[in-house]
Amino acid sequence: MPFLQTIKQHQTAAALVFFAILIAAFYGNTLANSWVFDDFTSIVQNEYLRSLGYLPKVITGCLQEFADGGCDKTIYRYYRPVQHFLALFTYQISQEPGFFHAMNLFYFWGAGVCVFLLSRLILKSFLGAFASAAVFLMHPVNSEVVNYISAVPELTYSIFSLAALIFYLLWRAHSRRRDLWLVYAFYALAVFSKETALMLPFVLLAVDVLFFGV
């Protein structure tokens, strides 16, 4: 059949579209949700998101700084400029919670794509990579970070950490300097997303031992 033949020829693109459909089916209802918990102080009441003129403050400050009257006065002293910048960018487009939820779905799709690409590198199998990403996207353990707007750091640090791991494997396989620089770049973005990413070098060390016998 021509349709099935076209799908086979463009199987990667078809997989990415399927992942988007899967997310819409499982999490599309989150678009009707409102703000909860930290969303109010970090987004709704955050005056620093009102204008791009606050970009320097967004990049250098902490997310709860405005609500709590300074980083030194808040218990949330996390330096997560990626989250703050994405909130600023999103707020300029729409101030509705539904749009912020839509962005979370987009980030989750990005994480699923990274799982697919990483699995394909490791397994050398399209079907294995497809199944891995599908299970990841459908697994209920991810429901909180997808539903909760302020859980963006979990999504972005996952994307950047997985991207760093992908390019590390490519660098080990082809020794291209640009791949190594991309590892550094994505690692920095992961760290600026959430502190958990500081553990990534140990993951890369484990990759060396398990896959390259170093």
N, C-alpha and C positions, 0 to 999 in steps of 0.2 A: 504494500500500500504506500502511495506517495507520502502520506502524512507521517507514517511510522519511519519511512526512510529519511525524511527531513529531520525528524527528532533524533535519529541515530547519528546523522551528520553533524548535528549541533547539540550533542548531548549535554555538554557543559552548560550552555546557555539555557537549555530546557530544564536542567537541574536547578539552576538559580531561580528561574521563574517558578518552579514547583515549590521551592523553599519559601518564596514570598506568599504563595497560595496557602501553604501549610500554616504559616504564621498568621495569616488573615483568618483562617478557619479556627485556629486554637486561641488566638489572642485579639481578634478583631473587636470583641466586645469591650476591651479596655478603653477604646476611643470614647466611650460614653462616661468614663469615670471622671471624678473631680480630683481636687487636691487633697492630700492627706499628710498628717504628721509634719515632717521637716519641709515639705513642699511650701508651706505657708511662709516660714521664716527665710528660706533660701531662695524662693522665687517670688511669691505673691507680694511679700513685704520688703523685698530687696530693691531699694532705690537704685543700686548700682547697675541694675539690668535695664533701666529706663532709657539709657542713651549710650551710644557708642563712645561718647566722650569719657565715659568711666572705664574704658578699656585698660588703661594703666593700672587702675585700682583692682580691676577684675583679675589681671594677670599676676599682680603682686600680693593681693590680699587673700583672706580666707572667706569661704562662702557665707558664713553666718556673721561676718563682720558688721554689716549695717544693722542687722536686727539686734545684735548684742552690744553695740556701741564700741566695737574694736576687737581685734583678734586676741588681745591680752585679757579681754573680759568674757570670752566665750569658752565653753568647754569643748567646742568643736574647732580645735586649732589645726585642722587639716589643711595642708597646702596642696590643693587639687585644682590648678589653673585650667586644666582641660575641661573639667566639669563646669567651672564658673564661666569659661569662655563659651562653651556650647549653650549654656543657659542664656547668656547674653545674646548670642547669635539667634537662637530660637525665639527669644522674646521680641526681637526686632521684626520677626515675621508675623507672629501671632501671640497674643497673651492668653489664649484659651487653653485650658488643660488638655483638651482633646488633641491639640497639635503637639503638645509636649509628649503625650502618650504615643502619637504617631511617630515621633522621632525615636522614642524608645524601641518601637517595633522595627524601625530602620536599623538602629544599632544592633538589635538582636539578629536581624537578617545578616548584617555584616559579620557578626560572630559566627553564625552558621556557615557562611561562605568560607571563613577562615578555617573552620573545622573540616569542611569538605576539601579544601586545597591541601591542608596539612595531612589529612588522612590519605589523600591520593598520592602524595609524595612518599609516605611511609609504606602504604599497602600496595602501591603500584596497581591499583584496581579501581576502576570507575564505580563499580557496584558496591565495593567495600566502602569507598569514600562517601557515596550517596547514602548508604545505610547509616553510616556513622553520623553524618550531619542530620539526617532525618530523626534519628533517635535523640540526638542532642536537642533539636528544636521542639520535639514533642514531650521531652521528659519534664514531669511536673516540678522537679527541683528548681527549674528556672523561672517558675511562675512569679515569684516575689520580685525578682529584679526586672522582669518585663512589665509587671503591673505598677510598680512603685517608681514614680518619676525621679525621685531623689536617689534611686539606685543606679543612676547613669554611670558612676565610677566603676561598678562591677562589669558593666557591659563594655565600656571603652578600654579598661585595662586588659580585659580578655581579648578584645580585638587586636590591640597593639602587641600584647605578649605573644599571641598566636602568630601575628605577622612577623615579629622578630624571629620566632622559631622557624617559620617557613623560610625566611631568607637566610637563616643560619644553615639550614640543611642545603639550600641552594649554593651557599658559599662553600660548604664542605665538599659538595659534589663537583663544582665547576671552578672554584678559586677565583671568582670574579670580585674585584675590589668593591664594586658598587653594591654588591649584595651585602658585604660586610658593613659598609657605611649605613645601609638601610637597617641592618640589625641594631646598630647603635641608635639610629634615629627613632625607630619604633620602641626600643627599650626606654629611651628618654620619655617618649610620650606615654608609655605605660606607667612609668614611675610618677609622672605628673598627673596621672589619672587616679592612681591609688597606690598606697605604700606597699601593698602586698607584692607588687611587681618587683620589688627589690630582691625577691627570691629567684628571679628568672635566671641569673648566672648559674645557680646550682642546677636548674633544669637543663641548661645547655651543657653543663659538665656531665650530667647523667646521660644526655644524648651522645656525647663523645664516647663515653664508656660503653653504652649499650649498642650503638650502631657503628662506631668507628674503632672500637677497641683501643682507645687512647688510655 
